[in-house]
Amino acid sequence: MVTGGSGFVGSNVAHVLARHDAEVLAPGHGELEVTDAGAVARYVRATRPDGIVHTAIWNDPAGLVNERRRAWRAYVGATRAVVDAANAAGAHVVLVSTDWVFDGTQGPAAEDEPPNPVNTYGFLKAASELVVAQRADRGTVARIAAVQGVHRARRATPRAQDAGFGYLAASVVDALAAGKRFTVWDSPGLNRLATPVLATDAAELILRALQREATGTLHCVGGEHVDRVALARRTAQAFGFDPQCVDVGSPDAAVVGGQPIPVDTRLDGTATAARLGVGLPDLATTLRRLRDEFEAAATA
Ligand SMILES: NC(=O)c1ccc[n+]([C@@H]2O[C@H](COP(=O)([O-])OP(=O)(O)OC[C@H]3O[C@@H](n4cnc5c(N)ncnc54)[C@H](OP(=O)(O)O)[C@@H]3O)[C@@H](O)[C@H]2O)c1
């Protein structure tokens, strides 16, 4: 079972589970409200999943700050509801979490590095991680980062640069394919260093964690760290464009004017790779796979 199945990460997790012939339940927001503990309990009791991957998230940075109670319910309350339902059904629960639980000076952070979030989103994710660590009978925290890929549930994806790394590669490709130049933001107030992963590769690692019953904290990321500018230029190159068409500039004041953004959120996935018995792909491999996925989606 995948919560947030209509989202970017959730739709990729559902896609990967299905290609491994799993029987997948991926209710969208309209089918299951994860902040409703009773509804989650009833859904899980009726469907008896072997594993639950909790990806659903209220994805609204401003809302998280302005509506604290709603935010708490959407992150911590929802995670508690999912964990309790998983416990009752004897299911293994995986919370998809983030590199933003770190403060931006801890990279490359290993799986056992204590979180030290600097903004509301990171705090809510770190609190949700604790729910899994303390409350799940069989629980895994799968941190992912700088996720790139194809949205499997929506044709039009939100491809716009932000303070993090999400959708950065897609934004570059969209601009260059349209014959435009692309300006990658770089400034001290941004997330400048991270460890990208393809959404489907992260999902493969999560599936492996379920198959091996790997509990605890995992870093489901790629095997190479990169800064924003290098990621933008290497994406251009990997997609057959001139990397010189990528300029470097400053973001709008509004992008960096709010809460602190962790600067260096590199994740070390060495221990995760060893536990799961896999190698983590380098960036060239990740970008090659991303290109293949974009091409396949364009012809589908
Ligand atoms: N994308 C990244 O780069 C990245 C990086 C690190 C970690 N993550 C983690 O990955 C997870 C998924 O992120 P994403 O990028 O896939 O977000 P997303 O595309 O915004 O998907 C979130 C999904 O959750 C659903 N949802 C929201 N509130 C819900 C509720 N109360 N009940 C049920 N469903 C609800 C949304 O449905 P509606 O849209 O219909 O409300 C949407 O389908 C998050 O936990 C995030 O922390 C993502």
The ligand as an ORCA input file, in Angstrom:
! r2SCAN-3c Opt
* xyz 0 1
  N      10.131     15.507     -4.241
  C      11.289     15.560     -3.618
  O      12.319     16.031     -4.152
  C      11.417     15.000     -2.223
  C      12.661     15.076     -1.590
  C      12.785     14.538     -0.310
  C      11.699     13.926      0.301
  N      10.502     13.894     -0.313
  C       9.385     13.253      0.389
  O       8.631     12.486     -0.520
  C       7.271     12.452     -0.123
  C       6.379     12.759     -1.294
  O       6.699     14.021     -1.843
  P       6.235     14.413     -3.303
  O       7.286     15.264     -3.884
  O       5.811     13.182     -4.031
  O       4.938     15.293     -2.992
  P       3.619     15.515     -3.892
  O       3.916     15.287     -5.322
  O       3.081     16.831     -3.478
  O       2.663     14.351     -3.419
  C       2.027     14.381     -2.164
  C       0.799     13.501     -2.262
  O       0.183     13.415     -0.965
  C      -1.223     13.616     -1.139
  N      -1.777     14.147      0.106
  C      -1.568     15.359      0.656
  N      -2.231     15.476      1.813
  C      -2.896     14.299      1.982
  C      -3.776     13.811      2.966
  N      -4.082     14.552      4.044
  N      -4.297     12.575      2.812
  C      -3.981     11.825      1.743
  N      -3.149     12.228      0.773
  C      -2.607     13.460      0.894
  C      -1.326     14.593     -2.281
  O      -2.591     14.565     -2.869
  P      -3.304     15.946     -3.328
  O      -2.281     16.665     -4.180
  O      -4.492     15.509     -4.058
  O      -3.569     16.696     -2.043
  C      -0.250     14.061     -3.213
  O      -0.747     12.985     -3.984
  C       7.150     13.454      1.032
  O       7.058     12.723      2.227
  C       8.424     14.254      0.994
  O       8.829     14.636      2.285
  C      10.326     14.419     -1.573
*
